[in-house]
């Protein structure tokens, strides 16, 4: 006799692959005050971005060898921390100033989509995949990041405690970076805090880490890509919630996700992106998505680094 084993196909969702460019090039990530400063401010921003964007394209072309380098550009608008104006007012101004500088924005994303996209709690799902590495000599007296909302890249200074009877007070010790080279650069990243209503408010560094995972094609929900570009048709809406989380502005653009990312940002973002790397280093990314990308990049002869954080690069330019 033989035994037949039946299994629900929905019990094992298939990880859907996504089309990939060689490079996802971010042309900016600006906030309300940047747009309130008017077209001239945006004009100066894109003028500073252009030479670095051209250099990133040239580097991608060199890495692609004889193949045509697939490079897509993107721009992230903050509609999470502050709602301002409307897409109908902001987006045409943004695109006009980019075009004036000789740049094209292929994809436009809303930062709120890095928190929740449709009915998918994106940020919460990524937070659930954070794996903390207990530093050598630690005893687990510090609550995990899932409880505190704080993630460190090493050992924090011991908490001062009142000495008990017949005991001496603990001697102060400095914090230590786990992977320090000669000297430590210790960082403690706030992933979220809570509003007076008890609602979780995700931090800018954590949402930026989610954004990087999306651009690298590594975000999945039940096997399907989380941020699926929607084609732009007609006029831009008056409400941010009516704008798709990720919009494809150029129908001929190369794929949104890519093997590597490069972000050209004002220098004030440097500490934020340092925190992003800490989050990426401690996130257990979808293994099947990683495998798919490794096989495809090897097939193209364009290998990518194993660590996800090493697939991310930056140019920090002067403030406008």
NUMAR-729927 format. One line per field, with one value per residue (C-alpha): residue number from 1; residue in one letter; x, y, z. Coordinates in pm, 1 decimal, decimal comma, always signed. Layout:
BEGIN
loti = (NUM|...)
filo = (A|...)
px = (X|...)
py = (Y|...)
pz = (Z|...)
//
This chain:
BEGIN
loti = (1|2|3|4|5|6|7|8|9|10|11|12|13|14|15|16|17|18|19|20|21|22|23|24|25|26|27|28|29|30|31|32|33|34|35|36|37|38|39|40|41|42|43|44|45|46|47|48|49|50|51|52|53|54|55|56|57|58|59|60|61|62|63|64|65|66|67|68|69|70|71|72|73|74|75|76|77|78|79|80|81|82|83|84|85|86|87|88|89|90|91|92|93|94|95|96|97|98|99|100|101|102|103|104|105|106|107|108|109|110|111|112|113|114|115|116|117|118|119|120|121|122|123|124|125|126|127|128|129|130|131|132|133|134|135|136|137|138|139|140|141|142|143|144|145|146|147|148|149|150|151|152|153|154|155|156|157|158|159|160|161|162|163|164|165|166|167|168|169|170|171|172|173|174|175|176|177|178|179|180|181|182|183|184|185|186|187|188|189|190|191|192|193|194|195|196|197|198|199|200|201|202|203|204|205|206|207|208|209|210|211|212|213|214|215|216|217|218|219|220|221|222|223|224|225|226|227|228|229|230|231|232|233|234|235|236|237|238|239|240|241|242|243|244|245|246|247|248|249|250|251|252|253|254|255|256|257|258|259|260|261|262|263|264|265|266|267|268|269|270|271|272|273|274|275|276|277|278|279|280|281|282|283|284|285|286|287|288|289|290|291|292|293|294|295|296|297|298|299|300|301|302|303|304|305|306|307|308|309|310|311|312|313|314|315|316|317|318|319|320)
filo = (X|X|X|X|X|X|X|X|X|X|X|X|X|X|X|X|X|X|X|X|X|X|X|X|X|X|X|X|X|X|X|X|X|X|X|X|X|X|X|X|X|X|X|X|X|X|X|X|X|X|X|X|X|X|X|X|X|X|X|X|X|X|X|X|X|X|X|X|X|X|X|X|X|X|X|X|X|X|X|X|X|X|X|X|X|X|X|X|X|X|X|X|X|X|X|X|X|X|X|X|X|X|X|X|X|X|X|X|X|X|X|X|X|X|X|X|X|X|X|X|X|X|X|X|X|X|X|X|X|X|X|X|X|X|X|X|X|X|X|X|X|X|X|X|X|X|X|X|X|X|X|X|X|X|X|X|X|X|X|X|X|X|X|X|X|X|X|X|X|X|X|X|X|X|X|X|X|X|X|X|X|X|X|X|X|X|X|X|X|X|X|X|X|X|X|X|X|X|X|X|X|X|X|X|X|X|X|X|X|X|X|X|X|X|X|X|X|X|X|X|X|X|X|X|X|X|X|X|X|X|X|X|X|X|X|X|X|X|X|X|X|X|X|X|X|X|X|X|X|X|X|X|X|X|X|X|X|X|X|X|X|X|X|X|X|X|X|X|X|X|X|X|X|X|X|X|X|X|X|X|X|X|X|X|X|X|X|X|X|X|X|X|X|X|X|X|X|X|X|X|X|X|X|X|X|X|X|X|X|X|X|X|X|X|X|X|X|X|X|X)
px = (+0,0|+109,8|+16,1|-89,1|-10,0|-236,0|-129,1|-308,5|-126,7|-215,3|-28,6|+301,6|+272,0|+509,0|+750,5|+684,7|+990,5|+1011,0|+1178,1|+1512,2|+1725,1|+2096,4|+2060,4|+1782,4|+1887,9|+1712,1|+1708,0|+1578,4|+1384,5|+1242,4|+1008,9|+734,4|+969,0|+1160,1|+845,1|+722,0|+1047,1|+916,7|+1037,9|+1371,4|+1464,4|+1381,0|+1572,7|+1887,2|+1839,1|+1823,2|+2110,9|+2329,2|+2198,7|+2253,6|+2636,3|+2625,0|+2335,7|+2532,3|+2834,2|+2617,0|+2479,0|+2830,4|+2942,9|+2640,7|+2720,3|+3079,4|+2964,4|+2715,6|+2996,1|+2874,1|+2511,2|+2294,8|+2278,3|+1921,5|+1886,2|+1560,7|+1518,0|+1287,8|+1181,3|+1028,5|+782,2|+712,0|+338,0|+374,4|+495,9|+322,2|+45,3|+93,7|-53,1|-173,5|-27,8|-196,0|+13,8|+339,5|+408,1|+388,8|+622,1|+864,1|+867,9|+903,8|+1211,2|+1368,1|+1317,0|+1463,1|+1780,7|+1792,4|+1666,1|+1374,1|+1183,5|+1066,0|+893,6|+729,9|+666,6|+480,2|+665,9|+342,4|+343,5|+656,7|+440,4|+119,5|+56,6|-308,9|-400,0|-43,2|+127,0|+465,2|+668,2|+520,8|+607,9|+968,8|+998,9|+891,4|+1190,6|+1453,5|+1695,6|+1911,0|+2259,7|+2342,2|+2679,6|+2955,7|+2924,3|+2563,4|+2316,7|+1985,3|+1890,9|+1796,7|+1447,7|+1451,1|+1389,8|+1044,8|+948,6|+1155,0|+1156,3|+1532,1|+1800,5|+2172,4|+2478,2|+2664,6|+2668,3|+2510,3|+2663,5|+2543,2|+2246,5|+2351,6|+2190,0|+2184,5|+2430,2|+2277,1|+2401,5|+2759,5|+2800,3|+2986,9|+2831,8|+2895,0|+3184,2|+3085,5|+3169,0|+3153,7|+2927,1|+3096,3|+3020,6|+3001,2|+3198,7|+3426,5|+3756,1|+3998,8|+3744,9|+3370,3|+3102,2|+2810,3|+2458,2|+2124,5|+1841,3|+1483,7|+1254,9|+928,3|+759,9|+398,1|+160,9|-56,3|-332,9|-112,6|-57,9|+285,9|+473,4|+753,6|+1081,5|+1233,3|+1536,9|+1315,0|+1087,4|+1399,1|+1520,7|+1186,4|+1225,9|+1567,0|+1430,2|+1155,3|+1406,2|+1616,3|+1315,4|+1319,4|+976,5|+710,0|+367,6|+239,2|+485,7|+378,0|+569,8|+453,1|+508,1|+384,0|+427,8|+101,1|+97,2|+17,0|-291,9|-471,7|-422,5|-271,3|-533,9|-610,1|-562,3|-248,9|-447,8|-580,2|-228,9|-100,5|+181,5|+422,6|+357,4|+533,5|+559,3|+748,3|+589,1|+923,8|+1122,8|+1344,9|+1214,9|+1172,0|+1358,2|+1727,1|+2030,0|+2179,4|+2063,0|+2223,7|+2069,2|+2179,9|+2077,0|+2148,1|+2417,6|+2164,6|+2053,3|+2390,3|+2299,4|+1962,5|+2126,1|+2381,4|+2082,4|+1936,5|+2244,0|+2210,0|+1849,1|+1934,7|+2220,3|+1976,5|+1679,1|+1610,1|+1517,6|+1294,6|+1530,2|+1353,8|+1367,9|+1740,3|+1791,7|+1605,1|+1813,8|+2140,1|+2060,1|+1952,3|+2249,4|+2488,2|+2318,8|+2375,7|+2733,8|+2660,8|+2724,1|+2583,0|+2721,4|+2582,1|+2502,0|+2196,3|+2339,3|+2636,5|+2402,1|+2315,4|+2527,7|+2499,8|+2617,2|+2576,1|+2585,3|+2584,4|+2263,1|+2059,9)
py = (+0,0|+354,4|+656,7|+970,7|+1304,9|+1594,5|+1952,5|+2281,1|+2486,1|+2803,0|+2669,1|+2739,6|+3070,8|+3098,4|+3388,4|+3594,7|+3729,4|+4094,5|+4252,6|+4407,6|+4693,5|+4710,5|+5028,0|+5213,8|+5578,2|+5799,0|+6165,5|+6298,3|+6248,9|+6581,0|+6703,8|+6960,0|+7250,8|+7171,8|+7203,8|+7506,5|+7681,5|+7686,9|+7597,2|+7776,4|+7548,1|+7238,7|+7385,5|+7419,0|+7067,6|+6904,7|+7116,7|+6970,7|+6618,8|+6605,5|+6558,1|+6287,1|+6114,0|+6114,9|+5967,7|+5691,6|+5607,2|+5590,4|+5359,0|+5133,9|+5119,8|+5021,5|+4747,6|+4613,0|+4561,0|+4509,2|+4492,3|+4802,5|+4925,7|+4924,4|+5228,7|+5356,6|+5678,4|+5737,8|+6008,5|+5968,7|+6226,4|+6247,8|+6225,0|+6024,1|+6270,8|+6575,6|+6608,5|+6924,1|+7077,6|+6808,5|+6583,8|+6804,7|+7099,8|+6931,7|+6664,2|+6879,7|+7134,8|+6857,2|+6700,7|+7037,1|+7132,1|+6790,0|+6823,7|+7174,4|+7024,0|+6752,9|+6475,0|+6237,5|+6086,9|+5740,0|+5640,7|+5845,6|+5691,8|+5802,4|+5750,5|+5648,9|+5337,7|+5223,9|+5206,0|+5065,8|+4987,2|+4918,5|+4665,2|+4541,7|+4657,6|+4682,2|+4839,3|+4605,3|+4304,3|+4420,2|+4492,6|+4135,4|+4011,0|+4196,5|+3953,8|+4095,1|+3958,5|+3931,3|+4102,9|+3896,5|+3899,4|+4018,6|+3860,3|+3956,1|+4210,2|+4460,5|+4405,3|+4318,8|+4574,8|+4427,7|+4563,6|+4879,6|+5005,3|+5060,9|+4872,4|+4905,6|+4801,8|+4689,4|+4689,4|+4982,4|+5132,0|+4944,1|+5103,4|+5266,0|+5091,6|+5169,3|+4938,4|+4671,0|+4594,2|+4470,5|+4541,0|+4809,7|+5028,3|+4906,4|+5080,5|+5282,5|+5120,0|+5281,1|+5145,9|+4919,2|+4861,2|+4488,6|+4506,4|+4793,4|+4854,7|+4989,0|+5239,9|+5209,0|+5407,1|+5310,0|+5379,0|+5323,0|+5352,4|+5443,4|+5230,4|+5378,4|+5559,7|+5589,9|+5881,0|+5994,4|+5779,4|+5470,4|+5452,4|+5341,2|+5614,5|+5468,9|+5658,0|+5811,6|+5573,1|+5267,6|+5376,2|+5455,2|+5098,7|+4965,2|+5190,8|+5042,1|+4686,5|+4779,6|+4923,9|+4608,2|+4393,1|+4217,4|+4303,0|+4032,7|+3976,0|+3620,1|+3574,1|+3877,2|+4205,6|+4476,6|+4791,3|+4721,7|+5023,4|+5159,2|+5347,3|+5716,5|+5819,3|+6150,6|+6434,4|+6399,6|+6379,8|+6638,8|+6393,3|+6197,8|+5884,8|+5885,6|+5867,8|+5508,0|+5414,3|+5378,7|+5544,6|+5469,5|+5808,3|+5692,6|+5389,2|+5314,8|+5319,3|+5030,6|+4822,6|+4994,8|+4734,5|+4674,1|+4472,0|+4780,8|+5122,9|+5464,1|+5764,6|+6122,5|+6306,4|+6627,8|+6582,4|+6610,1|+6254,2|+6099,9|+6000,7|+5867,7|+5644,0|+5521,4|+5401,7|+5242,5|+5021,9|+4907,7|+4804,4|+4627,8|+4436,5|+4293,1|+4215,5|+3855,7|+3918,2|+3679,9|+3393,2|+3297,4|+3655,3|+3662,9|+3333,7|+3456,2|+3771,6|+3582,8|+3342,5|+3617,1|+3841,1|+3548,4|+3461,7|+3816,9|+3816,6|+4102,6|+3962,1|+4143,1|+4150,9|+3896,7|+4142,1|+4346,2|+4664,5|+4642,3|+4668,1|+5021,3|+5326,0|+5701,9|+6038,5|+6310,7|+6652,0|+6998,3|+7148,3|+7365,0)
pz = (+0,0|-60,8|+139,2|-39,9|+121,4|+34,0|+102,6|+55,5|-207,0|-15,7|+288,5|+114,0|-69,3|-359,0|-344,1|-653,0|-830,4|-931,4|-1235,6|-1146,7|-1268,0|-1204,5|-998,4|-818,9|-808,0|-553,0|-653,8|-324,4|-4,6|+104,7|+375,7|+409,4|+473,3|+152,1|-55,9|+135,9|+38,0|-319,1|-668,9|-627,2|-337,6|-543,0|-835,4|-624,4|-489,1|-831,7|-961,4|-685,0|-741,7|-1118,0|-1135,9|-869,8|-1045,7|-1369,8|-1189,6|-1039,0|-1384,6|-1527,3|-1247,6|-1305,3|-1677,3|-1601,9|-1364,6|-1621,4|-1873,3|-2228,2|-2122,1|-2117,3|-1760,3|-1633,7|-1408,2|-1261,6|-1066,8|-773,0|-532,4|-185,4|-51,4|+320,8|+370,9|+692,8|+953,7|+807,6|+552,1|+348,2|+34,0|-208,7|-478,7|-737,2|-611,3|-509,7|-770,6|-1088,5|-928,0|-830,5|-1176,2|-1349,5|-1146,7|-1198,1|-1573,4|-1565,3|-1417,9|-1684,8|-1455,1|-1491,8|-1199,3|-1303,2|-978,7|-704,6|-361,6|-50,8|+276,7|+449,4|+227,9|+411,1|+724,0|+575,1|+210,0|+143,2|+409,8|+456,6|+781,2|+613,0|+895,0|+1155,3|+939,3|+895,4|+1268,3|+1333,0|+1132,1|+1334,7|+1495,8|+1772,1|+1824,0|+2194,6|+2237,8|+2400,3|+2777,6|+2782,4|+3025,1|+2865,6|+3132,2|+2861,2|+2710,0|+2337,5|+2063,1|+2004,3|+2348,1|+2379,6|+2019,9|+2041,6|+1847,7|+1916,4|+1717,1|+2027,1|+2406,4|+2586,3|+2899,4|+3209,1|+3382,9|+3710,1|+4005,2|+4372,9|+4556,5|+4772,7|+5122,4|+5127,5|+4757,0|+4574,4|+4305,8|+3952,4|+3778,2|+3470,5|+3141,0|+2795,2|+2522,6|+2269,2|+1902,7|+1826,0|+1499,6|+1601,4|+1423,4|+1679,8|+1810,5|+1857,3|+1678,3|+1898,2|+1778,4|+1950,0|+1698,4|+1790,9|+1575,6|+1701,6|+1986,8|+2090,3|+2052,5|+2347,5|+2194,9|+2215,9|+1841,0|+1723,0|+1532,8|+1323,4|+1312,6|+1000,4|+1005,6|+1031,7|+746,0|+541,6|+604,1|+479,0|+174,2|+99,2|+125,1|-120,3|-367,0|-338,5|-424,6|-87,2|+58,2|+40,5|+196,8|+166,9|-116,0|-317,4|-363,6|-125,7|-330,8|-681,8|-912,8|-1049,1|-1380,4|-1366,1|-1556,6|-1562,9|-1317,2|-971,6|-693,9|-426,9|-139,3|-56,5|+27,2|-328,5|-471,5|-512,0|-271,6|-563,9|-899,4|-1226,7|-1395,0|-1704,9|-1874,5|-2043,9|-1718,7|-1615,1|-1321,7|-985,9|-777,1|-839,8|-737,9|-575,8|-463,2|-457,2|-284,1|-344,8|-30,7|+158,4|+423,6|+708,0|+624,0|+711,4|+1071,7|+952,0|+694,1|+949,3|+1149,1|+833,9|+799,1|+1159,4|+1093,3|+766,6|+930,4|+1185,1|+961,6|+859,7|+496,4|+298,6|+209,9|-112,9|-239,0|-160,3|-344,8|-652,5|-672,6|-618,5|-904,4|-1142,8|-1072,2|-1115,3|-1444,1|-1565,1|-1446,6|-1208,1|-859,0|-558,3|-203,1|+40,6|+323,0|+230,8|+381,8|+144,1|-155,3|-47,9|-132,1|-84,6|-198,0|+65,1|-95,9|+52,6|+179,3|-54,5)
//
